[in-house]
Amino acid sequence: MADQLAPRRKRKERRHILFRVERAVVESTGELVGALVPRFATDRRLMRDRGYRMGDDLRAELSKPRHLGQHRRAHLLGGLVVAQLEGFEGLDQHAAIKRLQRESGVCCEVEQIDAAPVVTAILAAAETMLGAAATRMLKAVLPEIKQIDVLVPQSLAFDRMEQGEFERFYAGICQHLAERYWPDCDQEQIERMAELMDRERAA
């Protein structure tokens, strides 16, 4: 069934330029201001390659880069989930936290897909499991469904999700674990467990 769903468009990749906020003096006025300065030589080269010059006006959407430590702790938490929760066996760390993302709905988007392949698969299954009479009843209703809303998790990649959104994601899956799987813990306790695992790993 999944093979029949309409493929999603892949976003065009473009390398981000990293900046640091620094104090600088405006040469023409002597005014002290906060300025965005390219962080590394690679970032300066990217600006040159794109034709940016001194005095150019540039438009940008700015975001904080991701915190590596929190990204690592989220995946360690995924490993703990695989080790301790039934139904997560066989998943790697990343697959485990992506499943938690889908279950909780945190940092997910609703997209519409063509319902026809889904309806066809349901009718075929009904024919096998429920018989002809039930299938005829379903056929009277299901073809009226033209589109289906599906929950699509946002990418957790460093260049796709900024730090603020990742913090919301991390808090959301910890809260979901507390509510659904570990009711004796709260969100903060689960976050602390992951922090302790990170410290032990680094020791």
Backbone hydrogen bonds in HBPLUS format (Angstrom, degrees):
<---DONOR---> <-ACCEPTOR-->    atom                        ^
c    i                          cat <-CA-CA->   ^        H-A-AA   ^      H-
h    n   atom  resd res      DA  || num        DHA   H-A  angle D-A-AA Bond
n    s   type  num  typ     dist DA aas  dist angle  dist       angle   num
A0004-GLN N   A0001-MET O   2.94 MM   3  5.38 147.0  2.05 109.1 119.1     1
A0005-LEU N   A0002-ALA O   3.21 MM   3  5.42 153.8  2.28 104.5 112.0     2
A0039-ARG N   A0018-LEU O   2.86 MM  21  5.58 173.6  1.87 142.6 141.4     3
A0020-ARG N   A0037-VAL O   2.86 MM  17  5.35 152.2  1.94 145.0 153.0     4
A0037-VAL N   A0020-ARG O   2.92 MM  17  5.35 177.9  1.92 152.6 152.4     5
A0022-GLU N   A0035-ALA O   2.82 MM  13  5.30 166.0  1.83 156.3 159.8     6
A0035-ALA N   A0022-GLU O   2.67 MM  13  5.30 167.4  1.69 163.0 167.7     7
A0024-ALA N   A0033-VAL O   2.83 MM   9  5.48 159.3  1.87 157.9 163.3     8
A0033-VAL N   A0024-ALA O   2.80 MM   9  5.48 169.9  1.81 167.5 170.1     9
A0026-VAL N   A0031-GLU O   2.81 MM   5  5.28 163.4  1.83 153.9 156.6    10
A0029-THR N   A0026-VAL O   3.23 MM   3  5.62 135.4  2.44 107.2 118.3    11
A0030-GLY N   A0026-VAL O   2.65 MM   4  5.15 152.5  1.73 162.8 166.0    12
A0043-ASP N   A0040-PHE O   3.02 MM   3  5.25 122.5  2.36 100.4 114.4    13
A0044-ARG N   A0040-PHE O   3.12 MM   4  6.57 152.0  2.20 149.1 157.1    14
A0045-ARG N   A0041-ALA O   2.91 MM   4  6.20 154.4  1.97 149.3 156.7    15
A0046-LEU N   A0042-THR O   2.94 MM   4  6.21 153.5  2.01 145.2 152.2    16
A0047-MET N   A0043-ASP O   3.11 MM   4  6.36 151.4  2.19 142.6 149.4    17
A0048-ARG N   A0044-ARG O   3.06 MM   4  6.39 157.3  2.11 147.1 153.0    18
A0049-ASP N   A0045-ARG O   2.80 MM   4  6.04 162.9  1.83 154.9 160.1    19
A0050-ARG N   A0046-LEU O   3.06 MM   4  6.21 138.7  2.24 139.3 149.0    20
A0052-TYR N   A0047-MET O   3.02 MM   5  5.40 158.8  2.06 162.4 156.5    21
A0051-GLY N   A0048-ARG O   2.98 MM   3  5.13 159.8  2.02 107.7 113.3    22
A0056-ASP N   A0053-ARG O   3.07 MM   3  5.63 162.1  2.10 137.9 139.0    23
A0163-GLN N   A0064-LYS O   3.35 MM  99  5.78 172.2  2.36 144.9 147.0    24
A0071-HIS N   A0067-HIS O   3.20 MM   4  6.46 159.4  2.24 153.2 159.4    25
A0072-ARG N   A0068-LEU O   2.92 MM   4  6.17 154.6  1.98 151.0 157.9    26
A0073-ARG N   A0069-GLY O   2.93 MM   4  6.20 157.3  1.98 147.7 154.0    27
A0074-ALA N   A0070-GLN O   2.96 MM   4  6.14 153.9  2.03 146.8 153.1    28
A0075-HIS N   A0071-HIS O   3.31 MM   4  6.61 152.1  2.40 141.1 147.3    29
A0076-LEU N   A0072-ARG O   2.94 MM   4  6.28 147.8  2.04 148.0 158.0    30
A0077-LEU N   A0073-ARG O   2.87 MM   4  6.08 152.5  1.95 147.2 154.6    31
A0078-GLY N   A0074-ALA O   3.04 MM   4  6.36 142.4  2.18 134.8 145.2    32
A0079-GLY N   A0075-HIS O   3.02 MM   4  6.38 144.6  2.15 139.7 148.4    33
A0079-GLY N   A0076-LEU O   3.09 MM   3  4.98 117.9  2.50  90.6 105.7    34
A0080-LEU N   A0076-LEU O   3.01 MM   4  6.39 148.0  2.12 145.1 153.7    35
A0081-VAL N   A0077-LEU O   2.96 MM   4  6.26 154.9  2.03 149.4 156.1    36
A0082-VAL N   A0078-GLY O   3.02 MM   4  6.29 157.0  2.08 146.3 152.1    37
A0083-ALA N   A0079-GLY O   3.06 MM   4  6.27 152.5  2.14 142.8 150.0    38
A0084-GLN N   A0080-LEU O   3.01 MM   4  6.12 140.4  2.17 145.5 155.5    39
A0085-LEU N   A0081-VAL O   2.87 MM   4  5.42 160.0  1.91 151.0 153.1    40
A0088-PHE N   A0085-LEU O   3.36 MM   3  5.95 161.2  2.39 131.1 132.7    41
A0091-LEU N   A0088-PHE O   3.21 MM   3  5.89 160.9  2.25 139.4 140.5    42
A0096-ALA N   A0092-ASP O   3.01 MM   4  6.21 149.9  2.10 152.0 160.6    43
A0097-ILE N   A0093-GLN O   3.16 MM   4  6.54 158.3  2.20 152.1 156.2    44
A0098-LYS N   A0094-HIS O   2.97 MM   4  6.19 151.6  2.06 150.7 159.3    45
A0099-ARG N   A0095-ALA O   2.98 MM   4  6.16 147.8  2.08 140.0 148.2    46
A0100-LEU N   A0096-ALA O   3.05 MM   4  6.38 157.3  2.11 145.6 151.6    47
A0101-GLN N   A0097-ILE O   2.91 MM   4  6.11 144.9  2.04 137.3 147.1    48
A0102-ARG N   A0098-LYS O   3.01 MM   4  6.33 155.9  2.07 147.0 152.0    49
A0103-GLU N   A0099-ARG O   2.89 MM   4  6.14 164.9  1.91 155.4 159.8    50
A0104-SER N   A0100-LEU O   2.94 MM   4  5.99 161.4  1.97 147.2 151.9    51
A0105-GLY N   A0101-GLN O   2.85 MM   4  5.76 142.3  1.99 141.9 152.5    52
A0154-GLN N   A0107-CYS O   2.97 MM  47  5.86 166.4  1.99 155.6 155.5    53
A0109-GLU N   A0152-VAL O   2.83 MM  43  5.18 168.8  1.85 142.7 144.6    54
A0152-VAL N   A0109-GLU O   2.70 MM  43  5.18 176.3  1.70 163.2 164.3    55
A0111-GLU N   A0150-VAL O   2.90 MM  39  5.42 164.7  1.92 159.1 162.2    56
A0150-VAL N   A0111-GLU O   2.78 MM  39  5.42 165.7  1.80 161.8 166.6    57
A0113-ILE N   A0148-ILE O   2.97 MM  35  5.47 156.1  2.03 148.1 154.8    58
A0148-ILE N   A0113-ILE O   3.01 MM  35  5.47 157.2  2.06 149.6 156.9    59
A0115-ALA N   A0146-LYS O   2.97 MM  31  5.21 170.2  1.98 132.7 129.5    60
A0118-VAL N   A0115-ALA O   3.03 MM   3  5.30 116.7  2.44 107.1 123.0    61
A0119-VAL N   A0115-ALA O   2.86 MM   4  6.04 164.5  1.88 165.2 170.5    62
A0120-THR N   A0116-ALA O   2.97 MM   4  6.15 165.0  1.99 156.4 160.2    63
A0121-ALA N   A0117-PRO O   3.07 MM   4  6.25 156.4  2.12 141.6 147.4    64
A0122-ILE N   A0118-VAL O   2.95 MM   4  6.21 157.8  2.00 153.0 159.1    65
A0123-LEU N   A0119-VAL O   2.96 MM   4  6.17 163.6  1.99 156.0 159.9    66
A0124-ALA N   A0120-THR O   3.04 MM   4  6.21 153.5  2.11 144.0 151.4    67
A0125-ALA N   A0121-ALA O   3.01 MM   4  6.23 155.8  2.07 145.6 151.9    68
A0126-ALA N   A0122-ILE O   2.85 MM   4  6.07 155.4  1.91 148.6 156.0    69
A0127-GLU N   A0123-LEU O   2.98 MM   4  6.14 153.7  2.05 144.9 151.1    70
A0128-THR N   A0124-ALA O   3.34 MM   4  6.59 151.5  2.42 139.9 146.2    71
A0129-MET N   A0125-ALA O   2.90 MM   4  6.10 164.7  1.93 156.0 160.3    72
A0130-LEU N   A0126-ALA O   2.74 MM   4  5.10 154.7  1.80 136.8 145.5    73
A0131-GLY N   A0126-ALA O   3.14 MM   5  6.54 130.4  2.40 153.0 158.2    74
A0135-THR N   A0131-GLY O   3.23 MM   4  6.39 153.2  2.31 143.7 151.7    75
A0136-ARG N   A0132-ALA O   2.93 MM   4  6.18 152.0  2.01 150.9 157.5    76
A0137-MET N   A0133-ALA O   3.21 MM   4  6.56 153.0  2.29 145.3 152.0    77
A0138-LEU N   A0134-ALA O   3.02 MM   4  6.32 156.5  2.07 148.3 154.7    78
A0139-LYS N   A0135-THR O   2.87 MM   4  6.09 152.4  1.95 148.8 156.7    79
A0140-ALA N   A0137-MET O   3.24 MM   3  5.38 137.2  2.44  97.0 108.2    80
A0141-VAL N   A0138-LEU O   2.97 MM   3  5.32 146.1  2.09 107.3 117.5    81
A0142-LEU N   A0138-LEU O   2.82 MM   4  5.82 162.7  1.85 171.4 176.0    82
A0144-GLU N   A0141-VAL O   3.10 MM   3  5.90 156.7  2.16 123.3 130.1    83
A0145-ILE N   A0142-LEU O   2.86 MM   3  5.52 162.1  1.89 124.7 130.5    84
A0160-ARG N   A0157-ALA O   2.99 MM   3  5.21 162.5  2.02 112.7 117.6    85
A0161-MET N   A0157-ALA O   3.10 MM   4  6.19 150.1  2.19 168.4 171.8    86
A0166-PHE N   A0162-GLU O   2.99 MM   4  6.27 156.4  2.05 152.7 160.4    87
A0167-GLU N   A0163-GLN O   2.88 MM   4  6.11 152.6  1.96 153.5 160.2    88
A0168-ARG N   A0164-GLY O   3.22 MM   4  6.51 149.7  2.32 137.7 145.2    89
A0169-PHE N   A0165-GLU O   2.88 MM   4  6.21 153.9  1.95 148.3 156.0    90
A0170-TYR N   A0166-PHE O   2.83 MM   4  6.04 166.3  1.85 154.1 156.9    91
A0171-ALA N   A0167-GLU O   3.00 MM   4  6.14 168.7  2.01 148.3 151.5    92
A0172-GLY N   A0168-ARG O   2.92 MM   4  5.96 148.4  2.02 139.6 149.2    93
A0173-ILE N   A0169-PHE O   2.95 MM   4  6.29 156.5  2.01 157.6 161.8    94
A0174-CYS N   A0170-TYR O   3.12 MM   4  6.28 155.3  2.18 146.9 154.0    95
A0175-GLN N   A0171-ALA O   2.94 MM   4  6.11 155.4  2.01 145.2 152.0    96
A0176-HIS N   A0172-GLY O   2.94 MM   4  6.13 152.1  2.02 141.8 149.9    97
A0177-LEU N   A0173-ILE O   2.92 MM   4  6.11 155.3  1.98 142.9 148.9    98
A0178-ALA N   A0174-CYS O   3.04 MM   4  6.29 154.5  2.11 144.4 151.1    99
A0179-GLU N   A0175-GLN O   2.97 MM   4  6.21 154.2  2.03 147.7 154.6   100
A0180-ARG N   A0176-HIS O   2.90 MM   4  5.93 160.7  1.93 153.9 158.7   101
A0181-TYR N   A0177-LEU O   2.92 MM   4  5.08 143.0  2.05 125.5 137.4   102
A0182-TRP N   A0177-LEU O   2.68 MM   5  5.82 166.0  1.70 161.3 161.3   103
A0185-CYS N   A0182-TRP O   2.99 MM   3  5.66 165.5  2.01 123.7 127.6   104
A0190-ILE N   A0186-ASP O   3.18 MM   4  6.49 156.2  2.24 154.6 161.0   105
A0191-GLU N   A0187-GLN O   3.04 MM   4  6.34 156.8  2.09 150.7 157.4   106
A0192-ARG N   A0188-GLU O   2.94 MM   4  6.17 150.2  2.03 144.3 152.6   107
A0193-MET N   A0189-GLN O   2.96 MM   4  6.25 147.4  2.07 142.6 151.3   108
A0194-ALA N   A0190-ILE O   3.20 MM   4  6.54 158.1  2.25 148.1 152.3   109
A0195-GLU N   A0191-GLU O   3.07 MM   4  6.38 150.1  2.16 142.2 150.8   110
A0196-LEU N   A0192-ARG O   2.88 MM   4  6.18 157.5  1.93 153.8 158.9   111
A0197-MET N   A0193-MET O   3.00 MM   4  6.28 155.7  2.06 148.5 155.2   112
A0198-ASP N   A0194-ALA O   2.99 MM   4  6.22 148.7  2.09 142.2 150.7   113
A0199-ARG N   A0195-GLU O   2.96 MM   4  6.30 154.3  2.03 148.4 155.0   114
A0200-GLU N   A0196-LEU O   2.95 MM   4  6.18 162.1  1.99 151.8 156.3   115
A0201-ARG N   A0197-MET O   2.99 MM   4  6.12 149.1  2.09 141.6 150.0   116
A0202-ALA N   A0198-ASP O   3.04 MM   4  6.27 145.4  2.17 142.1 151.0   117
A0203-ALA N   A0199-ARG O   2.97 MM   4  6.12 132.7  2.20 142.8 155.5   118
